[in-house]
């Protein structure tokens, strides 16, 4: 068993830490607040991912460093470069393998299912930030300074996915309460949805396999579904009537963005919801023998998690 350092204690980092602890590893879970699951084998530590000396100290003698950090949308341009540089330097100084949690922003607006070898020509500033991060890490790998891989998923859903998830708190609780939902863009376009436990499992799998290094991979992701199909299936599994889904008018998104920096950042990502947005994850599945969680199973777990959360909130 080895020492694994997980930077970021959010919806993915916490689950990565849990999986690693269950395998018997020593786990250091790093976040600004020192939060995360209270589990045997997991040491929660408060630190800034951009603190090079601090991260180098925490990563000393580590076997693997996972970058599961996710700064607020509207601060990517300023926050990501120092954090990415710090984490890459920490992995290099420790001689640790470096596993990066990525996303699909790095590709052009798709005309077909996205593959790992697609050109990195993003139409957004946030995508350009992610491309620079990956290229810097890959250059370090090719120079022999550190072993690197990146694991990219589509839009997340599942237990623990809250405000930043399109299938999170503005989606599941409303459907369970019989209230219609609005979605970004068109509700009847095929879209890939990546289940968060599958993301965590893919990161841990990649870290343990010699075949993963020096390239990017796509998280095993189920067949695409439209937002309307997701809502209909979720309601059927929950045993509640489907109140319906409507698309959000573009003018409404732009108006809301005048009041919220976070919502304003969705404008440049809107292209993902006005055309089919589908990921091809067969490369990971065939190489590592890992399949995505069936959608019904994932949605059932998501409903159960939200019902538990809502019941605890009502009991307070």
N, C-alpha and C positions, 0 to 999 in steps of 0.2 A: 504494500500500500504506500501511496506517496502523499506529498503535500500539494494541494490544489488551492489557488487563490482566485476568488471570484470577485471581480470589481462590478458593483451594481447589485442591489438587493431588491430590485423591482420584480415584476411578474415573471421574468425569465430567470434572472440571477438567483432568486430564492429557490426556484425549482431545481436549478442546476446544483446548488449547494445541497439540497435534500437528496438528490440522486447520488451525488458523490459520497455523502455521509453514509447512505445505505450500503454503498459498496465498501465501506470501511476506511475511506481516505481521511486524512487530516484536512479540514476545510477552513480556510480563512475567508469570511464574507465581508467585503469592504463596501461601505457606503458613507455618505456625509453624516448621517444620523446614527450609524451603528445599528440599524434595524435589520430585520430578517427573521427567519424561523429559529426558534429556540430548540435546538436539536443536539443530541450527543454527537460529538465530533465536529460541530460547527462553532467556530469562534468568530463572533460578530465584532467588527472593529470600525470605529468612526475615523474616516480619513478622506481627504480630498484626492480624487483620482488624478488631478493635475499636479499634485505635489510629488515631484520626481524623487526627492530624497525619501519621503515617507513611503511611496510605493516600492522603491528599491529595497527599503528595509523590510517591508511586509512580505515581499516576494523572495527574499533571500532563502536559498535552499529549496525553492518550490520546483515541482516537476512541470506544472502547467499553470498558466495565467489565462483567465477568461475575461474578455472585455464585454460585459453585459451592461455597460453604462448607457444611459439615454437622457441627455440634457433636454430641457424644455425646447420645444420646436422653434420658438422665436429667438433662441440663444445659440443655435447650432454654429453659426459662423464664428462666434467668439469663443464658445466653450469647447467645441470639439478639438481644434488643433492642439491646445496644450494638454488636454486629457489623452488624446491619442498618442502624442509624442511621449508623454510620461509613461504610459502603459507599455508602449513598444520598448522604450529604454529600460524599463524595469524587467521585462522578460529577457532582454538581451543581457543585462548585467547579471541576472540570476542563472542564465543558461537554461531558462524554462521555455517550454513550448508555448506558443501564443495562439489562442483561439478567439476569433473575433465574431461577435454577433452582428451580422449585416442585414441589409434589406434590398428590395428590388428597385430602389430609387436610382441606382447606378446605371440603369439601362434607358434606352430611348423609349418614347411612348410606343407600346408594342403594336405590331401588326399581326403577330402570331404568338403562340406560347413562348415565354421567355426561357432561354437556356443559359447555362453558365458561361458559354463561350461567345455570347452576344457582345457587340461593341459597347464599351463604356462611354456612352454619349448621352448623358441625362439632360432633360429639358428644364431642370430646376436647379436653383442654387443649393438646396439641401442635398440633391443628388451629387452635385459637384464636390461638396464637402466629403461625402462618403467615398467618392472615387479617389480623391487625394489621399485619404486615410489608407485605403486598400493598396494603392500604388506604392506608398511609402513603406508599408509593412512588407509587401511582396518584394520590393527592392532589397530590404534587409535580409529576407529569406534567400534571395538569389545570390546575395553577397556572402552567404554562409554565416551570417551573424546570429540568426535565430530561425527556428522552424515556425511557419505561419500557415494558418488556414482561416478561411472566412465562411460562415454558414449563414445563408440568406433566406428569409421567409417572407411571405406575403402578409397581408393584414391579419393581426392576431385576434383570436377569440378564445374563450374558455374561462375556467375558474381563475379569479384574480384580475381579470381584464376589466378595467374601470373606464375612466374618462377618455383616455386616448384611443380606445378601441371603438371602431365603427359598430361593432356588435357588443358594446359594453353597456354602461349605465343609461345611455339614451336609447337603448334598444331593448334589451331583455326585460328589465323591470316594467317598461311601458307595455310590452306585449302581454306579460303576465297579469297586468292590471286591466287589460282590455282596452288599452289606449293605442290609437294608430301611431306609427312612427314615420319620421321623415329621414330620408337618406341623402347623402351627398351624391349628386348626379342622377343617373337614371336607374330605377329599381329593377329593370328587366334585362340587364346585361350580365353575361357570365363573368364571374369574379372568383379568384382563388382566395380561400380563407385558411390560414395556418393555425392549427391548434397549439396553444402554448406548451402543454406537456410534450408534444412532438418536437418543439423547438429545443427544449431543454435536453431531451433525449438525443437529438441530433448533435448538439454541442459536445455532450459527454462521449458519444460514439466516435466523433471525429477526433477527439483528443486521445483516444485509446488505440487508434488504428494508423499504422505507418503509411497507408495509402492516401491519407487525407491531406498531407502537407504540400504546400506550394501552389494551391489553387483554391478556388471558391466552389461551394456546393449549395444546392437548394434543399431546404428542409422538406422531408416527405410531407406532401400536402394532398388532401383529398381532391376529387374531381370538382371543378368549379360549379358554383351555384349562384343564381341571381340573389339579390337582397330579398326579393319577394319570395323566392323559394326557401331561403333560410328561415324567414319569418313564418311561413306556412308550416314548414316541417317542425320548427321549434314549438309552435303552438300545438300541433298535433301530438307531439311527444309529451308536452306538458298537460295535455287534456283540457285546453282552454280554447275558446273561439279565436280565430285570427281576425284582429281588428283592421288589418290592412297596412300597406306601405305606400307612401307618396314620395316622389322626388322633391328635393329642396330646390326652389327656383334660384337661378344664379344670382339674381339681384338681391335675394335675401341673404345669401352667403356673403356677398360683398358688403351689404349694410351691416351685418353682424361683425364683420371684420374691422369696421371702424371703431367698435367698442371693445374688442378683445384682440390682443396681439396673437394669441394662440389660434383663434379662428381665422385671423387674417393670413396666417401661414398656410392654411388649407387651400388658398386660392391657386398657388402654383402646383399643388398636387391634384387638383380637380381632374386633370386629364386621365387619371387612373379610374375614374368613375363615369366617364362619358364615352367609353369604348370598352370592348372586352379586355379584361386584365387577368391573364392566365399564366401560371407558372408551370414549367415542366420540371418535375422533381425526380424523373426516372433515373437520372445518373446516380444520385445518392441511394435510391432504393435498390438498384441493381448491384452497386458496388458493395454496400454494407449490409444488404439483406434486411433492411428496415422499411416497413410499410407505414403509411399514415394511419392514424386512428380513424375507424369508420365514422362518417359524419353523424349518424344517429347516436352512436356511443358518445361522441364528443358533445353534441348538443344536449343529451340527457344529463351528462355531468355538469354542463354549464347551467342548466335549469336548476339542478339540485343545489349547486353552489349559491346561486342567486337567491333561491328560496330560503336557504339557511341564513344568508346575510340579511335579507329583508325581515325575517322573523326575529333575529336578534335585535335589529334596529327598532322594531315595533315593541319589543319587550322592555326596552329601556325606560 
